[in-house]
Amino acid sequence: MDKNAKYMNFFQSSKVCLRQQGITPKLAWAQYGNAFDRLYYQNDEFHTLSLYIAGGEQTERLDIRAERGGPGKFCLMPQGSESRWQLGEPQQFMHLYFSDDHLKQLALKVFDIDPRQLALPDLTFFSHGALEAIYRQQIQQIDWSMPESHLAMAQLSDTILVNLLQSSGLTKSIAIVKGGLAPKVAKQVQDFMQANYHRQIYLHELAELAQLSEYHFTRMFKAHFARTPQEYLMQLRIEQVKHLLTGPMKLADIALACGFANQSHMGRYFKHLVGMTPSAYQKCLGVR
């Protein structure tokens, strides 16, 4: 490789995309092959957790001191980070792309971690047996193009992120926390929304409950829950839809019971957040 060669953006490089699949707006997968490139990788929208499937022994990260890669090695590249690389012999790797909001919402839901305290470090070429097993034995073996695989891929993606959150050194805590609702107020607002998700909830109702202006309430709610009040309400409704889809109710009745104007309205939001239609979700579950 010519040491004087210029760096090329990863997405404009000579890489070959072997397959890719968006699961939801906040989760996506891609598998690439590449060789003999000098490139930079810049994360603008998502965090990236990458596993080298094959090759990589001659790959170096040039902007920091790090060991070389190889099969079974991971790289964790947070949103907003930039890195520079020199690639050698042919290699293959898989990327899991996930949004900061998705990670923080999962941390709050599963571990009750304050989203304001969570951040990801920039890590190069580390090993993690449990994560590698999920990548190789499950994600790699799935036919990504099949719609019925997308639910499994979403669930496996969350399993990977839960492992990430549980693993020492793969996340970091921010000591100084700013903004957000007081715990007691947050619980009151949360309980109110969970009790009233089936109807229209107005912003002024929530702001009055928190004794804040609508503007400040919205900002502090998002800091606390890693999503806007509307996004939180929609997620509550979709979770209830998922529950009801396992039973005998008709889709139109489920829509009305969960606060949607009609079945079509429910279907649009369900597909946006879950990555498939309610009917496809039922099929994946073996319902009907």
SULPE-V679425 format. One record per helix or strand of 3 or more residues. SS is the DSSP state (alpha for helix, beta for strand). FROM is the first residue (numbers start at 0). TO is the last residue. If there is no record, write none. Layout:
ss=SS from=FROM to=TO
ss=SS from=FROM to=TO
//
This chain:
ss=alpha from=9 to=11
ss=beta from=15 to=23
ss=beta from=26 to=33
ss=beta from=37 to=41
ss=beta from=46 to=53
ss=beta from=73 to=76
ss=beta from=81 to=85
ss=beta from=90 to=97
ss=alpha from=99 to=110
ss=alpha from=114 to=116
ss=beta from=122 to=125
ss=alpha from=128 to=138
ss=alpha from=146 to=165
ss=alpha from=182 to=195
ss=alpha from=202 to=209
ss=alpha from=213 to=224
ss=alpha from=228 to=243
ss=alpha from=250 to=256
ss=alpha from=262 to=273
ss=alpha from=277 to=284
//
